[in-house]
Amino acid sequence: METIVSFKERENTVNTSSANVRNMLRTYGKQLTNAKRLARFRQAMGGVEPQDDVARQAKRRELVQRIAHEIIENLIVNSDRSPVVRAVLEQLENEFGCRYVFEYPLDGGDVQIIGETPQGPREIDGSERSRVLRRLWEIALSKVDGTML
């Protein structure tokens, strides 16, 4: 009975976490739309402010990293893919020529990467795993950075 209760608790936690990530991505999309409108308005008014402030750039970089981290967590935890997550996965698959599935094992270990190859699914490990994770992070950063003003 304890196993069932803990599984249900884990399932509720994952569902709650997934809902929070979806809400965060939805809010991010709305903020992005509003920021683009505001930037177009400022540009039309001729009041474009220089963006050379080091503190502002550092804050932006931190925000980009935080959003990229949330996207990667969403990719791993949630089976319902957002457009940004789909774009990240598509680019990763195009670059490596393989479809990847990311998941956490039930025993709470590190994330597993399963590559779907013509020979069948296989677990990605070692240096290839490091390359895939590094490139996943770079793509997520690039996608977020490219969409933020």
C-alpha positions, 0 to 999 in steps of 0.5 A: 500500500505504501508503494501505491501511495508514494507513486500517487504522490510522485504522480501528483508532484509531477503533474503539479510541476508540469502545470507550473512549467506550462503556466510559466511558459504561457506567461513568458509567451505573453510577456514576450508578445508585450515586450515586442509591442513595446519595443516596436512602439518605442522604435516608432517614437524614436526613443530607442534606449541603448542596451549597453548596461553591464548589469542589465546584460547580466540580469538578462543572461541570468533570466535566459539561463533560468528559462532555458533550464525550465525548458529542459526540465519541461522536456524531461518531465512533461510528455506534453511538448510546448512549441519551444520544446519541440523546436529545441528537440527538432534542432537536436534531432537534425544535428545528431540524426537521431530522435532522443527521449529524455526521462528520469528513472523511477529509482531517482537516478540521473536522467536517461537518454534513449536514442531511437536509431534504425537498429532500435532504441539504445541508451546514450551514455559516456562521451556521447551523452555529454555531447548531447546534453551540452548541445541540448543546453546550447540549443535551449539557450540559443532559442530563448536568447533569440526570442527575448528582447 
